[in-house]
């Protein structure tokens, strides 16, 4: 997509940066049915400074670009934990609550003609609960135990840590199964002919959630936890 300007259509901005929908929603700028107008016109309609709105969008664009560019590389265990927390845990804490009203609206408005959306809403709610509880447990309990083990490895620290790692891997599998079902019932997030802007937005962000969660699980299961096992 070409650089975003005041003449870029609101709907095109949301397509390029799905999280901009949250900003438009807060500003009460219609990005769905009325999104086929330039940003300048949409902001003026709401008596907002178009330039200020554009700056907020560009800030969000930079934030998302940085998010996608960061890579764990050859990090130590403490650095890897920090990377997981700052990238994946922060993303889930921000994205899951932000996406909730859109998923709810989609099921309410389109669930009658697309009953699979009712199951989409159920899966999303299960995922939200599991992932937020999971990341909280990691941050408060398991990651400190890993840091303790890395600082002073030994049989006692290993025995204390092992059941937690096993439980986390089981939770990862549960989350993975929910995401697989989500992809199956949406036919790989395929949009129906009558899909509106909210429909497109939800499927696009669910696909992003899936991608981020699988990357998150990979880093923990196949990198962090494997290193811990190798050190025992």
N, C-alpha and C positions, 0 to 999 in steps of 0.2 A: 504494500500500500504506500502511496505517496505521503509526504509529511502532512500531518494534520494541521489544518488552518481554520480560520473562521468560516471558510466557505465549504468545508467538509460536512457532509450530511451527518446528522446525529446518529442515524442507524448504522452508517459505515464506521463511525468511531466505536460503537459498541461491538461491532463485528471484529474490528482490529484489536480492541482492548476490552474484553468482556467485563472486567471489573469497573469500567467507567459507568456501567449501568447503575452501580450503587450511588455514584456521584449524581447522576441525572435524576435518580429516584429521590435523593435527598433534596435536590433543587427543584423537584416537581417539573422537570423537563420530560416531555413524552418522547421516549426512544422507540416505542413499539409502533402503534398505529399511526402516530403523527411524527415519526422519526425521519421522514423523507424530506427534511428541510435543512438548510445550512445551520451550523452551530450559531452563527451570529444572529440569525433570525429567531431561532429557538430561545436564545438567551434574552433577546430584546422583548420577546413576548412575555417573559416572566419578570421583566424590568430588572434584569441582571446585567452586570458589566460583562460583555462578551469576552473582552481581553482577559479578565480575571478568571472566567470559567475555562478559557483555553489554557491558561497557565496551570490550573489545577489538573487538567487532562494531561498536559505535557509532563508534569511531575509524576503522575501515576504511570505514564508510559515509560519513563526512565526507571521507576521502581520495578515495574514488571520485567523490563529488559534486563536489569541487573539480577533479578531473581532467576531468570532463565539461564544467564551466562555463568553463574557461579558453579564451580565444580569442586568436589571434595579433594581431588588430587591425592597427594601422598601425605595425609595428615596423621598426626599422632592420635592415640585414642581420646585424650581430652579435647584435642582440636576437632576431631570427628564428632564427638558428642555436641560440642558447641555449634558445629555446622548443622547438625540434624535439628537442634533446638531452634537456631536462628532462621533456618530455611523452612524445614518441613513442619515443625511444631507451630511456629508463628503463622505459617500459611493456613493450617487447619483451624487455629483459634480465630483467625480473621475471616476465612472464607466460609466455613460451615454455618455460622450464624447469619452471615450476609446473604447466603444463598437460600436460606430457609423460606423467607416470604415468597420468593419466586416459585419454588417447588410447590408450596402450599397453594398459591394462586393457580398454577398450571393444572394441578389435580382438581381443584374446585371448578374451574372454567371449562376444562376439556375432558375431565374424567368420564363424563357420561358417554361420549362418543369414542373415547380412547381409554377403555378400562384399565389398560396396563399402567396408566399414569397413577392410579391409586396404589398399585404395588410399588411403583417408583418412589412415591412419597413414603411408604412404609420402610422401604430399604434405606432411603436417605436418612430417615429419622433414626433407624437402627445404627447406621454407619456413624452418624453424628454423635450419638451417645457413646458408642464403643470407642471411636477414635479420640474423642475429647477425654474420656476417662483413662484410656490407654496412655495418651501422651502425658497426662497429669501424673499417673503412676510412675512413668519413666523419669519425669523431671524431679519428682519429690522423693522417690525411693530407689529405683533401679540404677539410674545413672550415677547417683552418689556412691552406691555400692561398687559400681564398675571403677569409678575413680579411686576408691579406697583399695580395690584389688590391684589396679595398675600401679599405685604408689607402693603397696606392700603385698606382693603376690605370695600366696601360701595356701596350704590345704584348708585352713579355717575360713579364709576369705572366699575361696573357691566354693566351698560347701554352702556358704551363706548365699552366694550369688546364683548358683546353678538352678534351683527351683524357679527363681524369678525369670531367668532367661528362657527356660522351658515354657513357662506360662505366657511370656510375651510372644514367643514363636507360635503358640496355639492361637493367641488373639490375632496375630498377623494372618494366620490361615483363615480364620473366621471373616476378617475384613476382606480378604482376597476373594472368598466365596461370594460374599455380598456384592462385590464389584463385578464379578463374573456374571452373576444373575442379572444385575442391572444392565450389563451390555447385551445379554441374551434377550431380555424382554423388550428392549428398545431396538432390537435388530441392528446392533452396532451404532446406536444413536442416530438412526435414520429418521429424517423428518418427514411427516405425512404432508400431503398436498395442502392441507388447510392450516399448516403451522404458522403461528403468529410470531412476533418478535420475542415474546416471553418464552415461547416454545424453543426457539432457536437458542436463546440465551441460556436456558436451563440445560439443554443437551450439550452445548459447547462447554459450559462450566463443569458439568458432571464428567465429561471426557477429560478435562484438565485435572479434576480431582482424582480421577482414576490414575492418570499418568503420574501425578505427584505422589500418590499413596504407594504405588508399586515401586517408584524410585526410593521412597522412604523405607519401605520394607526391605528392599534389596540392600541398602546401606547397613541396616541393622543386622539382618539375618546373615548375609554373605560377606560382610566386611567386619563390622564391630564384634558381633558374637563369635565369628570364626576366629578372630584374633584372640579373644578371651579364652576360647577352648584350646587354642595352640599354646597359650602361655601357661596352662595348668600343668 
